[in-house]
């Protein structure tokens, strides 16, 4: 069984990611902090199945960059350049998703040429939107260019500008250290922090549920 994950709206609410499994008694559920027990197991099952169904419908992923692929820290050089670190396993998961036929979009408020090169040249993402103030506009552009509806898109972000496209997406996700307002908007909260594998976490779960995760 995979490690326990946070699902749906509550911060710190833990449930198992294995389909149809319930959290052990005494752990707050996805229903708003109720103690898990026989009296509310059906409600928990419903909430879990709702998230699984959303994951099964995903055909495309859209991601923010800072705070999702990175840990929110910036190294500032003497020349005034900003340096970021990214998780290699997140990048590998992107490659597998692209190879499996999923459309991938990146929407970021930053304008780093190095970041753009990594996503477009190294990871094969063609839908890259940088320097974006209104992320919903870029999100709508992604839908038009990819031909994929909002009901088939998973969006992952960590801060307030990500909320409008999250509300339009079928599956809204965030890292474990996202701001509270974003967590309250999400269907799925990863246990992984930004820059520490949250992207791989959500891609892996979607692809496994759809039978598209690679095997070696």
C-alpha positions as CSV (number, residue, x, y, z in Angstrom):
1,X,0.0,0.0,0.0
2,X,1.2,3.5,-0.8
3,X,1.8,6.0,2.0
4,X,-1.2,7.8,3.4
5,X,-2.3,11.0,1.5
6,X,-4.3,14.0,2.3
7,X,-7.5,14.1,0.2
8,X,-10.2,16.8,-0.3
9,X,-10.6,20.0,1.7
10,X,-9.3,19.6,5.2
11,X,-5.7,20.5,6.2
12,X,-4.1,17.6,7.9
13,X,-6.9,15.2,7.1
14,X,-5.4,11.8,6.2
15,X,-6.8,9.0,4.2
16,X,-5.3,6.0,2.4
17,X,-4.8,6.3,-1.3
18,X,-5.5,2.6,-2.0
19,X,-9.0,2.4,-3.7
20,X,-11.8,1.6,-1.4
21,X,-9.6,1.5,1.7
22,X,-10.6,3.4,4.8
23,X,-8.3,5.2,7.3
24,X,-7.9,3.6,10.7
25,X,-10.2,4.6,13.5
26,X,-9.4,7.9,15.2
27,X,-7.8,9.6,12.2
28,X,-9.7,12.6,10.9
29,X,-11.6,11.8,7.7
30,X,-12.1,13.7,4.4
31,X,-15.6,14.7,5.7
32,X,-14.4,17.5,7.9
33,X,-12.7,16.1,10.9
34,X,-15.2,13.4,11.9
35,X,-13.8,10.5,13.9
36,X,-13.7,7.5,11.5
37,X,-16.1,4.8,12.6
38,X,-19.0,2.7,11.5
39,X,-21.4,5.6,11.6
40,X,-19.7,7.5,8.8
41,X,-17.8,4.9,6.7
42,X,-20.3,5.3,3.8
43,X,-19.7,9.0,3.7
44,X,-15.9,8.5,3.6
45,X,-16.2,5.9,0.9
46,X,-18.3,8.3,-1.2
47,X,-15.7,11.1,-0.8
48,X,-12.8,8.8,-1.7
49,X,-14.6,7.4,-4.8
50,X,-15.3,11.0,-5.9
51,X,-11.6,11.8,-6.0
52,X,-10.8,8.5,-7.7
53,X,-13.4,9.1,-10.4
54,X,-11.9,12.6,-11.1
55,X,-8.4,11.0,-11.4
56,X,-9.7,8.5,-13.9
57,X,-11.1,11.3,-16.1
58,X,-7.8,13.2,-16.4
59,X,-6.4,13.6,-19.9
60,X,-4.1,16.6,-19.2
61,X,-2.1,18.2,-16.5
62,X,-1.4,21.9,-15.9
63,X,1.2,23.0,-13.4
64,X,2.4,26.2,-11.7
65,X,6.2,26.3,-11.3
66,X,7.4,28.1,-8.2
67,X,6.2,26.3,-5.1
68,X,5.2,23.2,-7.1
69,X,8.3,22.2,-9.0
70,X,10.4,24.2,-6.7
71,X,10.5,24.7,-2.9
72,X,9.8,28.4,-3.0
73,X,13.4,29.3,-2.3
74,X,15.4,31.5,-4.7
75,X,19.2,31.9,-4.8
76,X,20.1,35.4,-6.0
77,X,23.4,35.7,-7.7
78,X,25.6,38.8,-7.6
79,X,24.5,39.4,-11.2
80,X,20.9,39.5,-10.0
81,X,19.9,36.2,-11.5
82,X,17.5,33.8,-9.7
83,X,18.5,30.2,-9.3
84,X,16.0,27.4,-8.5
85,X,16.3,23.7,-7.7
86,X,13.9,21.1,-9.1
87,X,13.2,17.5,-8.3
88,X,14.6,15.0,-10.9
89,X,11.8,12.5,-10.2
90,X,9.2,15.2,-10.9
91,X,10.8,15.7,-14.3
92,X,10.8,11.9,-15.0
93,X,7.1,11.7,-14.2
94,X,6.5,14.5,-16.7
95,X,8.4,12.5,-19.4
96,X,6.3,9.4,-18.7
97,X,3.0,11.4,-18.8
98,X,4.0,12.9,-22.2
99,X,5.0,9.5,-23.5
100,X,1.6,8.1,-22.4
101,X,-0.2,10.8,-24.4
102,X,-1.2,13.3,-21.8
103,X,-1.1,17.0,-22.7
104,X,1.0,19.0,-20.3
105,X,0.8,22.8,-19.7
106,X,3.0,25.1,-17.6
107,X,1.6,28.4,-16.3
108,X,4.0,30.6,-14.4
109,X,4.3,34.2,-13.3
110,X,8.1,33.9,-13.7
111,X,10.1,34.6,-16.8
112,X,13.2,32.5,-16.5
113,X,14.8,31.4,-19.7
114,X,16.5,28.5,-17.8
115,X,13.2,27.3,-16.5
116,X,11.6,27.6,-19.9
117,X,14.5,25.6,-21.5
118,X,14.1,22.8,-19.0
119,X,10.4,22.3,-19.6
120,X,10.3,22.9,-23.3
121,X,13.6,21.4,-24.5
122,X,14.4,18.8,-21.9
123,X,10.9,17.6,-20.8
124,X,9.1,18.1,-24.1
125,X,6.3,20.5,-23.0
126,X,5.0,22.7,-25.8
127,X,2.3,24.6,-23.9
128,X,4.5,26.9,-21.8
129,X,3.1,30.2,-20.5
130,X,5.5,32.5,-18.6
131,X,5.2,36.0,-17.1
132,X,1.5,35.3,-16.6
133,X,-0.5,37.6,-14.2
134,X,-4.0,36.2,-14.9
135,X,-3.6,32.4,-14.9
136,X,-7.2,31.8,-15.9
137,X,-6.6,33.4,-19.3
138,X,-3.6,31.2,-19.9
139,X,-5.6,28.2,-18.7
140,X,-8.3,28.9,-21.2
141,X,-5.7,29.3,-24.0
142,X,-4.3,25.9,-23.0
143,X,-7.8,24.3,-23.4
144,X,-8.3,26.0,-26.8
145,X,-4.9,24.9,-28.1
146,X,-5.0,21.3,-26.7
147,X,-8.7,20.7,-27.5
148,X,-9.2,19.3,-24.0
149,X,-12.1,20.4,-21.8
150,X,-11.7,21.6,-18.2
151,X,-13.6,18.5,-17.0
152,X,-10.5,16.5,-18.1
153,X,-7.7,18.6,-16.6
154,X,-5.8,18.2,-13.4
155,X,-4.3,21.6,-12.2
156,X,-1.7,21.8,-9.5
157,X,-0.7,25.1,-7.8
158,X,0.2,26.4,-4.4
159,X,-0.7,30.1,-4.1
160,X,-3.6,32.5,-4.6
161,X,-3.2,33.2,-8.3
162,X,-3.7,29.4,-8.9
163,X,-7.2,29.4,-7.4
164,X,-9.2,30.6,-10.5
165,X,-7.9,27.8,-12.8
166,X,-8.2,25.3,-10.0
167,X,-11.9,26.1,-9.7
168,X,-12.4,25.4,-13.4
169,X,-10.5,22.1,-13.4
170,X,-11.8,18.6,-12.9
171,X,-9.1,17.8,-10.4
172,X,-7.5,20.5,-8.3
173,X,-4.3,19.5,-6.5
174,X,-1.6,21.2,-4.4
175,X,1.6,20.4,-2.5
176,X,1.6,19.8,1.3
177,X,2.9,23.3,2.0
178,X,0.4,25.3,-0.2
179,X,-1.3,28.3,1.3
180,X,-4.5,27.5,3.3
181,X,-6.8,29.1,0.8
182,X,-5.5,26.8,-2.0
183,X,-5.8,23.7,0.3
184,X,-9.4,24.6,0.9
185,X,-10.0,24.6,-2.9
186,X,-8.3,21.3,-3.6
187,X,-9.6,17.8,-4.2
188,X,-6.3,16.3,-3.5
189,X,-3.5,17.5,-1.2
190,X,-0.2,15.7,-1.7
191,X,1.9,14.8,1.4
192,X,4.9,15.9,-0.6
193,X,6.0,19.6,-0.4
194,X,6.8,21.8,-3.4
195,X,10.0,20.7,-5.1
196,X,10.1,17.5,-3.1
197,X,8.0,15.2,-5.3
198,X,4.5,16.5,-5.3
199,X,4.3,16.6,-9.1
200,X,5.4,12.9,-9.4
201,X,2.9,12.0,-6.6
202,X,-0.2,13.3,-8.5
203,X,1.0,12.1,-11.9
204,X,1.8,8.6,-10.5
205,X,-1.6,8.3,-8.9
206,X,-3.5,9.3,-12.1
207,X,-1.5,7.1,-14.4
208,X,-1.7,4.1,-12.1
209,X,-5.5,4.5,-11.8
210,X,-5.7,4.6,-15.6
211,X,-3.3,1.7,-16.1
212,X,-0.6,3.9,-17.8
213,X,2.1,4.0,-15.2
214,X,5.3,2.4,-16.7
215,X,6.6,-1.0,-15.6
216,X,10.2,-2.3,-15.9
